[in-house]
Amino acid sequence: MTQQPSKSAAKTKAGAPPKTKISVKRKFDLNDPRWYLNRELTWLEFNRRVLHEGQDERTPLLERIMFLSIVGSNLDEFFMKRIGGLKQQVGAGVKKLTVDGRTPGQQIEECYEVVRDLLAKQQTLEEQLFRLLAKKNIRIVKYLQLTDNQQKEVNKYFLDNIYPLLTPQGMDPAHPFPFISNLSLNLLVATRFKNDEHVFLNRIKVPTGIGIPRFIRIGKAHLYVRFEDIIANNLSAIFPDMLIESCELFRVTRNAITEKTLDQANDLLSMIETALRDR
């Protein structure tokens, strides 16, 4: 014989309220690095979008060239300001993580990886745009691609307009390596005298931005030669009676973060002179 539950027990079971699950809200951590983007990397991604404007075939050709040049100037500024500042932090031994969880050294390495990709795409786009310009009869050629008559015309232009602006600087134990100003174009020329094996190093600063265009027009057609290419092919006029062993073009991008307080400088004039020299 089984025992039946009492009426009071059955009533209590039937009238019990249903059990509800209690949800526990997790605290939102605003200090978690995954919620933040890195300032330097996002700036580079913006520059990638600028490059995309130049890659877009719907954009007019000359505007595509403009966007290509903007990418170059933006990267110059990026290295002068952003990378320059990060390198100062590395030099100072800063180990503090940014809000996105990166050290200065990690940021530099990640930026380099992105920049290398941008430069490769920029170079590809430049070659593509040059081909499109050639189809419009606008060509940028090397000096050696010119005809003899065109070279004579360029050489005369060099002697009349460029040669007086050039000042070679020799480098030897008595003349140390000269200061290279920021973003300047320079030629490093190795020369020697005949019957002498000693090689001299000389630096020639390409005098751009003083009224002479970077691309020199040849004749009446839209045919252009780069300023520095003309200088490199007229070195015999700059170094007479010498043999030209080699000639290389180079440029230096300097750290532009040169701010100093008045307390750190001996006087205002020296502070300004130092800042101008560093830039």
MIMI-84119 format. One record per residue (C-alpha): residue number from 1; residue in one letter; x, y, z. Coordinates in steps of 0.1 Angstrom, whole numbers, always signed. Each point is the difference from the previous one (the first is absolute). Last residue first. Layout:
N
   num   residu       X       Y       Z
   NUM        A       X       Y       Z
...
END
This chain:
279
   num   residu       X       Y       Z
   279        R    +651    +703    -398
   278        D     +28      -5     +25
   277        R     +17     +32     -12
   276        L     -32     +20      +4
   275        A      -6     -13     +36
   274        T     +36      +6     +10
   273        E      -1     +36     -13
   272        I     -33      +7     +18
   271        M     +13     -13     +33
   270        S     +33     +18      -4
   269        L     -19     +33      -6
   268        L     -23      -5     +30
   267        D     +28      -4     +25
   266        N     +18     -27     +19
   265        A     -27     -25      -9
   264        Q     -17     -25     +23
   263        D     -17     +27     +21
   262        L     -15     +15     -32
   261        T     -17     -33      -7
   260        K     +11     -21     -29
   259        E     -20     -14     -29
   258        T     +21     -19     -26
   257        I     -24     -26     -12
   256        A      +8      +1     -38
   255        N     +20     -33      +0
   254        R     +19      +1     -33
   253        T      -7     -15     -34
   252        V     +32      -3     -20
   251        R      +2      -2     -38
   250        F     +23     -18     -23
   249        L     +11      -1     -37
   248        E     +31     -19      -9
   247        C     +29      +8     -23
   246        S     +30     -22      -7
   245        E     +37      +0     -11
   244        I      +0     +33     -18
   243        L     +35      +7     -13
   242        M     +14     +34      +5
   241        D     +14     +27     -23
   240        P     -30     +22      +6
   239        F     -23      -8     +30
   238        I     -31     +21      -4
   237        A      +0      +0     -39
   236        S      +8     -37      +0
   235        L     -30      -5     +23
   234        N     -25      +8     -28
   233        N     -19     -33      +0
   232        A      -7      +0     +37
   231        I     -12     +37      -2
   230        I     -25      -8     -27
   229        D     -13     -30     +19
   228        E      -5     +22     +31
   227        F     -24     +23     -18
   226        R     -21     -28     -14
   225        V      -6      +0     -37
   224        Y     -32      +9     -18
   223        L     -17      -4     -33
   222        H     -33     +18      -5
   221        A      +9     +13     -34
   220        K     +14     +36      -5
   219        G     +36      -9      +5
   218        I     +12     -19     +31
   217        R     -19      +9     +33
   216        I     +20      -2     +32
   215        F     -17     -19     +28
   214        R      +9     +12     +35
   213        P      -8     +36     -10
   212        I     +26     +27      +5
   211        G     -13     +30     +21
   210        I     +19      -8     +31
   209        G     -18     -31     +12
   208        T     +26     -25     -10
   207        P     +38      +6      +3
   206        V     +13     -36      -2
   205        K     +26      -1     +27
   204        I     +33     -14     -13
   203        R     +21     -21     +23
   202        N     +35     -11      -9
   201        L     +20     -31      +9
   200        F     +36      -2     -12
   199        V     +16     -32     -13
   198        H     +37      -6      +2
   197        E     +12     -22     -29
   196        D     +18     +27     -18
   195        N     +11      -2     -37
   194        K     -29     +23      -9
   193        F     -15     +18     +29
   192        R     -28     -15     +20
   191        T     -37      +4      +5
   190        A     -29     -14     +21
   189        V     -32     +20      -2
   188        L     -27      -1     +27
   187        L     -29     +20     -15
   186        N     -25     +16     +23
   185        L     -38      +7      +2
   184        S     -10     +19     +31
   183        L     -27     -15     +23
   182        N     +17     +13     +32
   181        S     +33     +17      -4
   180        I     +32     -21      -3
   179        F     +28     +13     +22
   178        P     +33      -5     -17
   177        F     +22     -31      +5
   176        P     +33     +12     +14
   175        H     +25     +22     -19
   174        A     +36      -4     +12
   173        P      -3     -38      +2
   172        D     -17      +0     -35
   171        M     -33     +10     -14
   170        G      -4     +25     -28
   169        Q     -30     +22      -4
   168        P     -12      +9     -35
   167        T     -17     +34      -3
   166        L     -26      +1     -28
   165        L     -21     +31      -8
   164        P     +22     +13     -29
   163        Y      -3     -34     -17
   162        I     -38      +0      -1
   161        N     -11     +29     -23
   160        D     +25      +7     -28
   159        L     +22     -31      +1
   158        F     -30     -24      +6
   157        Y     -21     +16     -27
   156        K     +28      -4     -24
   155        N      +4     -37     +10
   154        V     -38      -5      -5
   153        E      +1     +14     -35
   152        K     +30     -21      -9
   151        Q     -18     -31     +14
   150        Q     -30      +8     -22
   149        N     +22      +2     -30
   148        D     +17     -34      +8
   147        T     -34     -16      +6
   146        L     -13      -6     +35
   145        Q      -2     -34     +16
   144        L     +33      +6     +19
   143        Y     -16     +29     +19
   142        K     -28     -22     +14
   141        V     -36      +4     -11
   140        I     -32     +16     +13
   139        R     -26      -1     -27
   138        I     -32     +17      -7
   137        N     -13     -11     -34
   136        K     -35     -10     +15
   135        K     +10     -36      -3
   134        A     +32      +8     +18
   133        L     -21     +14     +29
   132        L     -17     -34      +3
   131        R     +33     -18      +1
   130        F     +13     +25     +27
   129        L     -32      -7     +19
   128        Q      +7     -38      +1
   127        E     +36      +5     +11
   126        E     -11     +23     +28
   125        L     -28     -25     +10
   124        T     +25     -28      +4
   123        Q     +24     +22     +20
   122        Q     -29     +11     +23
   121        K     -10     -36      +5
   120        A     +35     -10     +11
   119        L      +2     +31     +22
   118        L     -33      -8     +17
   117        D     +11     -36      +8
   116        R     +33     +12     +14
   115        V     -19     +26     +20
   114        V     -23     -26     +16
   113        E     +30     -21     +12
   112        Y     +19     +30     +12
   111        C     -30     +11     +20
   110        E      -2     -34     +18
   109        E     +37      +2      +9
   108        I      -2     +36     +12
   107        Q     -31      -7     +21
   106        Q     +17     -30     +16
   105        G     +30     +22     +10
   104        P     -22     +27     +15
   103        T     -18     -27     +21
   102        R     -35     -11      -9
   101        G     -31      -7     +20
   100        D     -27     +21     -17
    99        V      +1     +26     +28
    98        T     +38      +3      -6
    97        L     +23     -22     +20
    96        K     +27     +15     +22
    95        K     +35     -13      -9
    94        V     +18     +34      -6
    93        G     +37      -5      -2
    92        A      +8     +36     -10
    91        G     +13     -13     -34
    90        V     -32     -19      -5
    89        Q     -20     +31      +8
    88        Q     +21     +21     -24
    87        K      -6     -27     -27
    86        L     -37      +3      +5
    85        G      +1     +38      -4
    84        G     +20      -3     -33
    83        I     -24     -27     -12
    82        R     -29     +23      +5
    81        K     +14     +34     -10
    80        M     +26      -2     -27
    79        F     -10     -36     -10
    78        F     -36     +10      -4
    77        E      +8     +33     -16
    76        D     +20     -18     -28
    75        L     -28     -25      -3
    74        N     -25     +27      -5
    73        S     +22     +16     -27
    72        G      +1     -33     -19
    71        V     -37      -7      +3
    70        I      -8     +35     -12
    69        S     +21      -6     -31
    68        L     -20     -30     -10
    67        F     -33     +19      +7
    66        M     +12     +27     -24
    65        I      +9     -26     -26
    64        R     -35     -14      +2
    63        E     -13     +36      -3
    62        L     +19      +3     -33
    61        L     -15     -32     -13
    60        P     -37      +7      +9
    59        T     -14     -24     +26
    58        R     -21     -28     -13
    57        E     +31     -22      -2
    56        D      +3      +0     +38
    55        Q     +36      -7      +9
    54        G      +6     +37      +9
    53        E     -30      +0     +22
    52        H     +13     -32     +15
    51        L     +32     +17     +10
    50        V     -21     +24     +21
    49        R     -17     -30     +16
    48        R     +34     -14      +8
    47        N      +9     +33     +17
    46        F     -30      -4     +23
    45        E     +13     -35      +8
    44        L     +34     +15      +8
    43        W     -17     +24     +25
    42        T     -19     -30     +15
    41        L     +34     -17      +6
    40        E     +15     +30     +17
    39        R     -30      +6     +23
    38        N      -4     -36     +11
    37        L     -37     -11      +2
    36        Y     -17      -6     +33
    35        W     -25     -24     +14
    34        R     +24     -30      +0
    33        P     +23     +19     +24
    32        D     -23      -6     +30
    31        N      +0     +31     +21
    30        L     -36      +7      -5
    29        D      -9     -32     +17
    28        F     -37      -7      -3
    27        K     -11     -18     +32
    26        R     -18     -32      -7
    25        K     -37      -1      +7
    24        V     -12     -30     +20
    23        S     -33     -15     -12
    22        I     -22     -15     +27
    21        K     -19     -30     -13
    20        T     -36      -1     +11
    19        K     -17     -28     +21
    18        P     -38      -2      -4
    17        P     -20     +11     +31
    16        A     -12     -28     +23
    15        G     -38      -4      +0
    14        A      +0     -36     -13
    13        K     +26     -12     +24
    12        T     -16     +17     +30
    11        K     -34     -14      -9
    10        A     +13     -35      -3
     9        A     +16      +2     +34
     8        S     -31     +14     +17
     7        K     -22     -28     -16
     6        S     +22     -27     +14
     5        P     +19     -22     -23
     4        Q     -15     -35      -5
     3        Q     +18     -29     +16
     2        T      +2     -32     -20
     1        M     -15     -33     +11
END
